[in-house]
């Protein structure tokens, strides 16, 4: 009886307190709606106990939409993201992508370059020339000659931590957390690279500064070449499904 009396008292107290708290007028904007996202994807890269959270501000809109859709549909595996995006329609994901694509944030400073001259030459050759015999295109062929990405679907490669780039190569190579639509060109390319080559490329990229001249408005869509559109059709989302 005492326990029941205490419970009734607590409920009555909470109701009285709630009645005295004025309602909060929250603007109905995408900025407010995505605050759950910015808890992890804030002004800079963030490391968690079980994951790494990259900055997403300023990335191409089409690329962000692809990733949101992949998380929602189970082609990119991370339970918290899948839970947050569950049941959201494609148009809402596009609105989220457009919001983050318009944000501008400073890039982190480059990491130290810890490669031998031989490995630097190897990384630069793969990044700017590729390896035709192994059907490895140059990174610059898709991610642009300045490696800052090609709107709307291809992200930049500069300003990313070495450990993140290495992890992505591993995921593509092993089919772990990333499973894009077939054909998935990054998976095919990563499987052709040795671990040493992937490490060299990631280390060189992470050590490059992002010039202010490269931060110009890059949101104008670029028409993909027929070869790229055919080889990397996974980056072009399929038609919307009925929600």
N, C-alpha and C positions, 0 to 999 in steps of 0.2 A: 504493500500500500504506500509506503514512504517513497519507493522507487517510482511508482506511477504519479504520485503527487509532484515529485521533483521534475519528471518529464513534462508534465503539463505546465509547470512553472517556467521551465526553460523555453518551451514552445511559445508561450504567451509573451515572454520577454523578448524573444527574437522577433515576433510579430510586431511588438510595440516599437522596437528599434527600427525595423524595416519601414514602418509607417512614417517615422520621422526623417528618414533619409530621402532627400529630393531625388527625382529621376535624373539621370545623366543624359544630356542631349548629345549623342554621338553622331557626327556627320556620316551620311550614307555615301561614302566614297570608297574607291578601290584601295586607297592608301590606308584607310581604317580596316578594311576587310582583310588585307594581307599582313596585318601585324603578327599573326601567328607565324607567317613565313619569316619575317624579319627578326624574330627571336633568335633564329639560327643563322639566317642569311642577312647579316647586318652590313655595317660599313666596311668590314674587312673579313678576310677568310677566318674561319673559326674551327678549332679542333675540339671534338667532343670525345667522350670515353669510347664510343663505338663507331664514330664516323668523322668525316671531314666535311665541313660545310663551306663550299666556295662562294665567293661573291657572285651575285647574279645580275647586279645592276649594270645596265648598258650592254648586255649581251644581245645578239640579234633576236628579234621578236619571233621569227619562225623557229629558231633553235630552241628558245625557251618553251614555246608551245609544244614542240616535239617531245621535250624532256618531261613536261607536265603530263602529257598524254601517255607517255611510256610508263611513268610511275603509276598512273591511274589504272592502266590496262595490264600491268604486270610484266611489261617487257624490260623495265628497269626495276630492280628489286631493292626496296628499302621500306620496311613496314610502316614507319611513321609517316613517310610521304604518301604511301598508298592509302593510309587511313585518312589523312587530311584531304586528299583529292577524290576520295570515293564518291561516286554518283554525281560529280560535277560535270555539267555538259561541256561540249567542246567550245561553245561560244564564251562561256565563262573563263575557260582556260586561256582562250585567246585574249580576253580582256586582262587577265592577270599578266600574261606575257607582254602585252603592250605597255602595261604600267611599268614593269621592271626594265623593259628595253629603253624607256625614256629617261630613266634615272642616270645621273652622272656622279661617279665617285672616284676619288683618287686611287691610283694603283699603288701597290706596295713597292718598296725599293727592290732592286734586283738582288738575287742571292749571289754569293761568291762563286766564281767559276773555278771548279776544282777538277778540271780535265787536263790531261796531258796534251801536248800539241797534236799527237796522232789522233786522239779521240776528238779533239776540236775539229780537225779536218774531216773525220768520219761523220760527225754530227752535221756539219755544214753541207757536206756532199749529199747526205740523205734529205736534209731540209730543203735545199735549193735545187738539187739535181735529181734526186731519187736514185733508183736502181732499176733500169729498164729490164735487165735480164731476169730479175726476180719479180717483175711487175709491181714494183713499189714506186708510186708516183712521188714527186717532190711535195713536201708539206705546203710549199708556197704555191703549188698549182691549184690547190683548193682553198687554202686559208689566206690567199693573196700574198703578193710579193713582200709586203711589209709584215706579214704574219698576224695582222689584226682582224682577220676574218672577212667573210663575204656575206653580205646581207642577201636574203633574210635567214638562211638556214645554217651557215657555217660560222662557228665562233672563232675568236682570236686565240692565239697560242701564247701571247706574251702576258706577263703579270700573273702567271700561275705558278704555284710552288712546285718544286722538283718532285716531292714525294707524291703529290696529287697526280701529276702527269704519269709517273711511273705506275701508280696504282691503276690509272685508267688503261694504260697499255696492257697491264696484267689482266684486267677485267675483259677487255676486248679479245685478248689472245685465248683466254681460258673459258670464255662464255659464261662468266660468273654473274656479276650483278647487272650487266648490260646485254640486252637481247633485242637488237633493233629489227625492223622489218627486213626481210630478205629482198635483194642482196644487201648485206651490211658491209660497206667498203672498209670501214675502220677495223672491223674484225678481221677481214681478209688481209689488210696491210699489216696489222699487228702480228698476225701469225707468221708473216714472212720475216719479221725482225727477230734478231737474237736478243737475249736479255741485255747483253753489253751494248748493242746498238740502241735499244730503247732507252737505256740509262743515259747513254751519251747524248741522245737527242733531248731528253727531258732536262738534263743538267744544263745543256747549252741554252735551251729556251728560257729556263728559270733565271739565268744569269743576264738576260738581255733587258736593258731599261726600256720603258715605254715613253717614247718622246711625246712631248706636248703636241707636236705637229701631227701625230697619229691619232689624236683624240678628237679630230674633226667629226662632224656629223657623217656617220657611216650607215645610216639607216635606209638609204636609197636601195631598193631591191636590185639585184644583179641577176640577169638571166643566166642560168647554168648552161654550160656547153652540153651538147647532145651526149658526148662521151661521159661526162661527169653525171648527168642526169640518169643515164642508163646504169652506170657502174654503182652509183651511190643513191639509188632510188629510195633507200630507207630514210633519207633525210627529207623527202617530200611526203608529207602525210597523205594517207589515203582519204577518199571522200568521207565526209561525216557519216557516222552511223546514227540511226534513229535513237534518240535518248528516251 
